[in-house]
Amino acid sequence: MQQEKIIHLIKRKDKMSADRGTWQHHWQDVANFVMPNQADFVTKRSKGDKRTNYIYDSIGVHSNEMLAAGIHGFLTNPSSEWFSLRLKDDDDEYNNNEEVKNWLDDTTNVILSELSSPDVAFSSHMHEYYLSLTGIGTSVLFIGEPSRREGIMFKPIHVNEVFIAENSDGIIDTVYRCFKMSIRQIVQKFGEESLSNRMRQTYEKKEYDKEFDILHCVYPRDDVKKGKKAAKELPVASVYIDEKEQHVIKEGGFNEMPYMVGRWSKAVGETFGRSPAMTALPDIKMLQEMMKTTLRAAQKIVDPSLLVDDDGVMGPIRTTPGSLIYRRKGANIDPLITGANIPISFDMMEDIRNRVRTTFYLDQLQFTGGPQMTATEVMERTERTMRLLGPTLGRLQSEFLGPMIERIYGILSRAGRLPAPPEIIAEQPLKIEYVSPLARAQKQMDLQGLMRTIELAGPIAGVDPEAAQVIKGADTVRYIAELNGVPPRLMKSDEDLQAERDAQARMMQAQQAMATMQQGMDIAKTAKEADISNV
């Protein structure tokens, strides 16, 4: 790579770093009260250092963890099928083809099986990803191709390491990452021949644990050629740089963007996202101060100051259990009554906690109606929750889930681990259909409208039987199954239904033939018996 290009990449990183400067102080403030384990933005702490110095009430930490776990369970639960592959072309020639449907179903199952593999640890990585998303507002996940192990590599990235830029459509297509690696790790990953001068000197001295700053630049290439490409010609460029020496450690590329950057919500003109934790931060900080004040007030009540007469006490005052205090006769030792009203403080704090829970959608994600709730009530509450989370769900699908599935599909396809597509769809593009509980709940309005129509049409069909013929029975059942996330492999195809109809028709014809034959035999028997009686 030309030296001018290296300098350009470093200068661009410096520009993005300056633009991100104000965010770091905001992130530090949020992380101190909501994500103390990741509060390393402005304040740098040693490994194993205590990180809860600012927290007296853990409602912020707990609420963020609950929302992250709820989003993971509703959106990407590995124990259930949360997405399926479909063809972008809505032509019935493809969608109704049994071979195509089976291939799409098998491919989906292979990807889901990869995500549920213990080697991948998808669930734990996703929980970390969602914690950053709901707390900091921006989250980053790196998806790498298998190297020393069989499974796809998932690695959550701390937001403080990342610089991002959008294209003209508002899509993040450029990610720069600054991180540290030991010289031992650098040699393992890139080889000894890739080292810069200072790295080589360190390696020769066998200082294997000494760390160096690495800059990883990932951005789209402008001059992408069609056909089979070398690593330096792939659509997404990848350049590892020793920034201090302006030395390229490795230049390569990716077929897809490996960094999945998600944002909870985004203000106009901003690149990084905003989160529920940022909205709840004033209440969370207020609660910490109120808790400190309440604890001091309670401590004064439980262990109060003492009022004593002037020169009335002969010995020192001891407040430990079982201690003796010697006093002059007639001297008084009385506790100081502060008049603090602890219950009012707890009521005020609980009101603030409820506001924090509402900001984190916990009142919507956790049903508190009890077992007496009807199915309709549960459906309505779920629908209301999905309406509130709808904008976030749409952003996650376009910015994170869609690119992540495309990346996984590409990796598995290049590794030869996906079934070969039928020839009929060799050039057909795919689309992703989300069937998670969160996505299905958004479709409940369509389902409710359909079921309400069928319910109202029943009495009309009783008066006019032709009214029932308006609804296509088989298509209606397929649509209901699709809305409820029933796998296509469990539904009979049109060919299966036609074969069953033909079999039933042949069976009826055989039964009618047998009945006609039996009737003829009965008539012949009756006639013969009549002839015998006449003789």
FIDO-765416 format. One record per residue (C-alpha): residue in one letter; x, y, z; chain. Coordinates in steps of 0.25 Angstrom, whole numbers, plus 5000, padded with zeros to 4 digits. Layout:
<atoms>
a/X/Y/Z/A $
...
</atoms>
This chain:
<atoms>
m/5000/5000/5000/A $
q/5005/5014/4996/A $
q/5010/5023/5008/A $
e/5000/5034/5004/A $
k/4988/5024/5006/A $
i/4993/5020/5020/A $
i/4994/5035/5024/A $
h/4980/5037/5018/A $
l/4975/5026/5027/A $
i/4981/5031/5039/A $
k/4977/5045/5037/A $
r/4962/5040/5035/A $
k/4963/5033/5048/A $
d/4968/5045/5055/A $
k/4956/5053/5049/A $
m/4946/5043/5054/A $
s/4952/5042/5067/A $
a/4951/5057/5069/A $
d/4936/5056/5065/A $
r/4934/5045/5075/A $
g/4940/5053/5087/A $
t/4928/5059/5093/A $
w/4921/5045/5093/A $
q/4932/5039/5102/A $
h/4928/5048/5114/A $
h/4914/5044/5112/A $
w/4917/5029/5111/A $
q/4925/5030/5123/A $
d/4914/5037/5131/A $
v/4904/5026/5127/A $
a/4913/5014/5129/A $
n/4917/5019/5143/A $
f/4902/5017/5147/A $
v/4897/5006/5137/A $
m/4909/4998/5132/A $
p/4920/4999/5142/A $
n/4927/4987/5137/A $
q/4929/4995/5124/A $
a/4932/5009/5129/A $
d/4945/5011/5122/A $
f/4943/5023/5113/A $
v/4949/5035/5120/A $
t/4953/5028/5133/A $
k/4963/5017/5131/A $
r/4963/5006/5142/A $
s/4972/4995/5145/A $
k/4967/4980/5143/A $
g/4960/4975/5155/A $
d/4958/4989/5161/A $
k/4945/4993/5168/A $
r/4935/4999/5159/A $
t/4922/5002/5167/A $
n/4927/5014/5174/A $
y/4916/5022/5169/A $
i/4904/5012/5171/A $
y/4896/5012/5184/A $
d/4883/5007/5177/A $
s/4885/4997/5166/A $
i/4872/5000/5158/A $
g/4879/5005/5146/A $
v/4888/4993/5145/A $
h/4877/4983/5148/A $
s/4867/4990/5138/A $
n/4878/4990/5127/A $
e/4881/4975/5129/A $
m/4866/4972/5128/A $
l/4863/4980/5116/A $
a/4875/4974/5109/A $
a/4871/4960/5113/A $
g/4857/4962/5109/A $
i/4861/4967/5095/A $
h/4870/4955/5093/A $
g/4859/4946/5097/A $
f/4848/4953/5088/A $
l/4857/4955/5076/A $
t/4868/4945/5075/A $
n/4865/4934/5084/A $
p/4874/4922/5080/A $
s/4864/4912/5085/A $
s/4854/4916/5075/A $
e/4853/4919/5060/A $
w/4854/4934/5059/A $
f/4856/4936/5045/A $
s/4854/4929/5031/A $
l/4859/4931/5017/A $
r/4850/4934/5006/A $
l/4852/4938/4991/A $
k/4851/4953/4988/A $
d/4843/4950/4975/A $
d/4829/4948/4979/A $
d/4826/4939/4967/A $
d/4818/4927/4970/A $
e/4826/4919/4961/A $
y/4837/4919/4971/A $
n/4830/4921/4984/A $
n/4821/4909/4982/A $
n/4832/4900/4977/A $
e/4834/4889/4987/A $
e/4849/4887/4984/A $
v/4851/4902/4986/A $
k/4843/4902/5000/A $
n/4851/4890/5005/A $
w/4864/4897/5001/A $
l/4860/4910/5008/A $
d/4856/4902/5020/A $
d/4868/4894/5021/A $
t/4877/4906/5019/A $
t/4870/4913/5030/A $
n/4872/4901/5039/A $
v/4887/4900/5036/A $
i/4889/4915/5040/A $
l/4881/4913/5053/A $
s/4888/4901/5056/A $
e/4902/4908/5055/A $
l/4897/4919/5064/A $
s/4892/4909/5075/A $
s/4906/4902/5075/A $
p/4913/4902/5088/A $
d/4926/4906/5081/A $
v/4920/4919/5076/A $
a/4914/4923/5089/A $
f/4904/4932/5081/A $
s/4895/4935/5093/A $
s/4906/4940/5103/A $
h/4912/4949/5092/A $
m/4898/4954/5088/A $
h/4895/4958/5103/A $
e/4907/4966/5103/A $
y/4903/4973/5090/A $
y/4889/4976/5095/A $
l/4895/4981/5108/A $
s/4903/4992/5101/A $
l/4891/4995/5091/A $
t/4881/4998/5103/A $
g/4892/5005/5111/A $
i/4901/5012/5102/A $
g/4892/5013/5090/A $
t/4902/5008/5080/A $
s/4907/4993/5080/A $
v/4918/4986/5071/A $
l/4919/4971/5068/A $
f/4931/4966/5060/A $
i/4927/4953/5052/A $
g/4940/4946/5047/A $
e/4942/4934/5038/A $
p/4946/4921/5045/A $
s/4961/4920/5047/A $
r/4966/4910/5058/A $
r/4953/4905/5061/A $
e/4941/4900/5053/A $
g/4930/4910/5058/A $
i/4928/4925/5053/A $
m/4935/4935/5062/A $
f/4926/4945/5069/A $
k/4933/4956/5077/A $
p/4926/4968/5084/A $
i/4935/4980/5083/A $
h/4935/4991/5093/A $
v/4929/5004/5087/A $
n/4941/5012/5092/A $
e/4950/5005/5082/A $
v/4941/5008/5070/A $
f/4940/5020/5060/A $
i/4929/5019/5050/A $
a/4924/5027/5038/A $
e/4911/5026/5029/A $
n/4909/5026/5014/A $
s/4900/5036/5007/A $
d/4888/5026/5011/A $
g/4891/5027/5026/A $
i/4896/5013/5026/A $
i/4909/5010/5034/A $
d/4919/5005/5023/A $
t/4932/5010/5030/A $
v/4938/5005/5043/A $
y/4951/5008/5049/A $
r/4956/5000/5062/A $
c/4967/5004/5071/A $
f/4971/4993/5080/A $
k/4983/4986/5087/A $
m/4990/4973/5084/A $
s/5002/4967/5090/A $
i/5014/4964/5081/A $
r/5011/4949/5083/A $
q/4997/4951/5078/A $
i/5001/4959/5066/A $
v/5011/4948/5062/A $
q/5000/4937/5064/A $
k/4990/4945/5055/A $
f/4999/4952/5045/A $
g/5012/4945/5044/A $
e/5026/4949/5048/A $
e/5028/4955/5034/A $
s/5017/4965/5036/A $
l/5024/4972/5048/A $
s/5029/4987/5048/A $
n/5043/4990/5052/A $
r/5039/4993/5067/A $
m/5030/4981/5068/A $
r/5042/4972/5062/A $
q/5051/4978/5072/A $
t/5042/4974/5084/A $
y/5039/4960/5078/A $
e/5054/4958/5077/A $
k/5056/4962/5091/A $
k/5045/4951/5095/A $
e/5036/4962/5102/A $
y/5024/4954/5097/A $
d/5014/4961/5106/A $
k/5017/4975/5102/A $
e/5005/4981/5096/A $
f/5004/4990/5083/A $
d/4993/4999/5078/A $
i/4987/4994/5065/A $
l/4978/5001/5056/A $
h/4968/4993/5048/A $
c/4962/5001/5036/A $
v/4950/4994/5029/A $
y/4943/5002/5018/A $
p/4936/4999/5004/A $
r/4945/4998/4992/A $
d/4941/5007/4980/A $
d/4948/4999/4969/A $
v/4942/4985/4971/A $
k/4943/4975/4960/A $
k/4934/4964/4957/A $
g/4937/4950/4957/A $
k/4947/4942/4967/A $
k/4955/4952/4974/A $
a/4968/4953/4983/A $
a/4967/4957/4997/A $
k/4972/4971/4993/A $
e/4961/4972/4983/A $
l/4949/4968/4991/A $
p/4937/4978/4993/A $
v/4941/4982/5007/A $
a/4955/4986/5010/A $
s/4963/4982/5022/A $
v/4976/4989/5026/A $
y/4983/4986/5040/A $
i/4993/4998/5043/A $
d/5004/5001/5053/A $
e/5000/5015/5054/A $
k/5012/5020/5061/A $
e/5021/5015/5050/A $
q/5011/5016/5039/A $
h/5014/5002/5035/A $
v/5003/4993/5029/A $
i/5003/4980/5037/A $
k/4993/4973/5027/A $
e/4984/4977/5016/A $
g/4973/4969/5011/A $
g/4958/4969/5010/A $
f/4944/4963/5013/A $
n/4932/4959/5005/A $
e/4923/4966/5015/A $
m/4924/4976/5026/A $
p/4930/4968/5038/A $
y/4926/4979/5048/A $
m/4911/4979/5052/A $
v/4908/4993/5057/A $
g/4894/4994/5064/A $
r/4888/5007/5069/A $
w/4876/5007/5078/A $
s/4871/5021/5073/A $
k/4878/5032/5066/A $
a/4876/5047/5066/A $
v/4877/5055/5052/A $
g/4891/5059/5049/A $
e/4897/5049/5059/A $
t/4905/5036/5056/A $
f/4905/5029/5069/A $
g/4892/5024/5075/A $
r/4884/5028/5088/A $
s/4879/5019/5098/A $
p/4868/5017/5109/A $
a/4879/5018/5119/A $
m/4882/5032/5114/A $
t/4867/5036/5116/A $
a/4867/5030/5130/A $
l/4880/5036/5134/A $
p/4875/5048/5142/A $
d/4865/5039/5150/A $
i/4876/5029/5152/A $
k/4886/5039/5157/A $
m/4875/5046/5166/A $
l/4872/5032/5172/A $
q/4887/5030/5176/A $
e/4887/5044/5184/A $
m/4873/5041/5190/A $
m/4878/5027/5195/A $
k/4891/5033/5201/A $
t/4882/5043/5208/A $
t/4872/5033/5213/A $
l/4883/5024/5218/A $
r/4890/5035/5226/A $
a/4876/5038/5232/A $
a/4873/5024/5235/A $
q/4887/5022/5241/A $
k/4884/5034/5251/A $
i/4871/5028/5255/A $
v/4877/5014/5257/A $
d/4890/5019/5264/A $
p/4886/5033/5268/A $
s/4895/5044/5274/A $
l/4894/5046/5289/A $
l/4890/5058/5297/A $
v/4897/5059/5311/A $
d/4897/5069/5322/A $
d/4909/5078/5322/A $
d/4920/5072/5332/A $
g/4909/5061/5335/A $
v/4917/5049/5330/A $
m/4929/5044/5338/A $
g/4933/5033/5328/A $
p/4934/5032/5313/A $
i/4922/5029/5305/A $
r/4922/5015/5299/A $
t/4911/5011/5289/A $
t/4916/4996/5287/A $
p/4906/4985/5291/A $
g/4908/4981/5306/A $
s/4917/4993/5309/A $
l/4916/5001/5322/A $
i/4915/5016/5323/A $
y/4918/5022/5337/A $
r/4910/5035/5340/A $
r/4909/5045/5351/A $
k/4896/5043/5359/A $
g/4885/5052/5352/A $
a/4892/5053/5339/A $
n/4883/5050/5327/A $
i/4888/5043/5314/A $
d/4877/5044/5303/A $
p/4877/5040/5288/A $
l/4875/5052/5278/A $
i/4862/5051/5271/A $
t/4864/5056/5257/A $
g/4849/5054/5252/A $
a/4853/5048/5239/A $
n/4842/5041/5231/A $
i/4848/5029/5225/A $
p/4835/5024/5219/A $
i/4833/5037/5211/A $
s/4847/5035/5205/A $
f/4845/5021/5201/A $
d/4831/5024/5194/A $
m/4838/5035/5186/A $
m/4850/5026/5182/A $
e/4840/5015/5178/A $
d/4833/5025/5169/A $
i/4846/5029/5163/A $
r/4849/5014/5161/A $
n/4836/5012/5154/A $
r/4839/5023/5145/A $
v/4853/5016/5142/A $
r/4846/5003/5139/A $
t/4836/5010/5130/A $
t/4847/5016/5122/A $
f/4854/5002/5120/A $
y/4840/4996/5116/A $
l/4840/4987/5128/A $
d/4826/4989/5131/A $
q/4823/4985/5116/A $
l/4833/4973/5115/A $
q/4828/4967/5129/A $
f/4814/4963/5129/A $
t/4809/4966/5143/A $
g/4794/4963/5141/A $
g/4795/4949/5148/A $
p/4789/4936/5143/A $
q/4775/4941/5142/A $
m/4779/4949/5129/A $
t/4771/4944/5117/A $
a/4778/4940/5104/A $
t/4772/4953/5098/A $
e/4778/4962/5109/A $
v/4792/4955/5107/A $
m/4791/4958/5092/A $
e/4787/4972/5094/A $
r/4798/4975/5104/A $
t/4808/4968/5095/A $
e/4803/4976/5083/A $
r/4804/4989/5091/A $
t/4819/4985/5095/A $
m/4822/4983/5080/A $
r/4816/4996/5076/A $
l/4826/5003/5086/A $
l/4838/4995/5081/A $
g/4834/4996/5067/A $
p/4844/5007/5063/A $
t/4855/5000/5070/A $
l/4852/4987/5064/A $
g/4852/4992/5050/A $
r/4865/4999/5052/A $
l/4871/4986/5058/A $
q/4866/4978/5046/A $
s/4872/4987/5036/A $
e/4885/4991/5043/A $
f/4889/4978/5050/A $
l/4880/4965/5048/A $
g/4880/4966/5033/A $
p/4895/4969/5031/A $
m/4898/4958/5042/A $
i/4890/4947/5035/A $
e/4896/4951/5021/A $
r/4910/4950/5027/A $
i/4907/4937/5033/A $
y/4901/4932/5020/A $
g/4913/4936/5012/A $
i/4923/4930/5022/A $
l/4915/4916/5022/A $
s/4913/4917/5007/A $
r/4928/4919/5004/A $
a/4931/4908/5014/A $
g/4922/4898/5006/A $
r/4913/4896/5018/A $
l/4900/4900/5012/A $
p/4892/4891/5003/A $
a/4893/4894/4988/A $
p/4881/4903/4983/A $
p/4872/4897/4973/A $
e/4876/4901/4958/A $
i/4862/4908/4957/A $
i/4867/4919/4967/A $
a/4882/4919/4964/A $
e/4881/4934/4961/A $
q/4870/4938/4970/A $
p/4873/4948/4982/A $
l/4868/4944/4996/A $
k/4861/4952/5006/A $
i/4860/4950/5021/A $
e/4847/4948/5028/A $
y/4847/4950/5043/A $
v/4838/4940/5051/A $
s/4843/4943/5065/A $
p/4832/4946/5076/A $
l/4835/4961/5075/A $
a/4833/4960/5060/A $
r/4821/4951/5060/A $
a/4814/4960/5071/A $
q/4815/4972/5061/A $
k/4806/4963/5051/A $
q/4795/4961/5061/A $
m/4787/4972/5056/A $
d/4786/4965/5042/A $
l/4782/4952/5050/A $
q/4772/4959/5058/A $
g/4766/4966/5046/A $
l/4765/4953/5039/A $
m/4759/4945/5051/A $
r/4749/4956/5053/A $
t/4745/4956/5039/A $
i/4743/4940/5039/A $
e/4735/4942/5052/A $
l/4726/4953/5046/A $
a/4724/4945/5033/A $
g/4719/4933/5040/A $
p/4704/4937/5043/A $
i/4704/4943/5029/A $
a/4708/4930/5023/A $
g/4697/4923/5031/A $
v/4687/4931/5023/A $
d/4694/4932/5010/A $
p/4703/4919/5008/A $
e/4710/4926/4996/A $
a/4716/4937/5005/A $
a/4725/4926/5011/A $
q/4731/4924/4997/A $
v/4737/4937/4997/A $
i/4748/4933/5007/A $
k/4759/4924/5001/A $
g/4760/4913/5012/A $
a/4773/4907/5008/A $
d/4780/4921/5006/A $
t/4774/4926/5019/A $
v/4780/4915/5027/A $
r/4793/4917/5020/A $
y/4793/4931/5024/A $
i/4789/4929/5038/A $
a/4800/4919/5039/A $
e/4810/4929/5033/A $
l/4806/4939/5043/A $
n/4808/4930/5055/A $
g/4822/4925/5050/A $
v/4818/4911/5046/A $
p/4830/4905/5038/A $
p/4826/4902/5024/A $
r/4831/4888/5025/A $
l/4819/4885/5034/A $
m/4809/4890/5023/A $
k/4804/4882/5012/A $
s/4807/4887/4998/A $
d/4797/4889/4987/A $
e/4803/4876/4980/A $
d/4800/4868/4993/A $
l/4786/4874/4994/A $
q/4783/4871/4979/A $
a/4789/4857/4981/A $
e/4780/4854/4993/A $
r/4768/4859/4985/A $
d/4771/4850/4974/A $
a/4772/4838/4983/A $
q/4759/4842/4990/A $
a/4752/4843/4976/A $
r/4758/4829/4972/A $
m/4753/4823/4985/A $
m/4739/4829/4983/A $
q/4739/4823/4969/A $
a/4743/4810/4974/A $
q/4733/4810/4985/A $
q/4722/4814/4975/A $
a/4726/4803/4966/A $
m/4725/4793/4977/A $
a/4712/4798/4981/A $
t/4707/4797/4967/A $
m/4712/4783/4966/A $
q/4706/4779/4979/A $
q/4693/4785/4975/A $
g/4693/4777/4962/A $
m/4696/4765/4969/A $
d/4685/4767/4979/A $
i/4675/4769/4967/A $
a/4680/4757/4960/A $
k/4678/4749/4973/A $
t/4664/4754/4975/A $
a/4660/4751/4961/A $
k/4665/4737/4963/A $
e/4658/4735/4976/A $
a/4645/4739/4969/A $
d/4647/4729/4957/A $
i/4649/4718/4967/A $
s/4636/4722/4975/A $
n/4628/4722/4962/A $
v/4632/4708/4959/A $
</atoms>
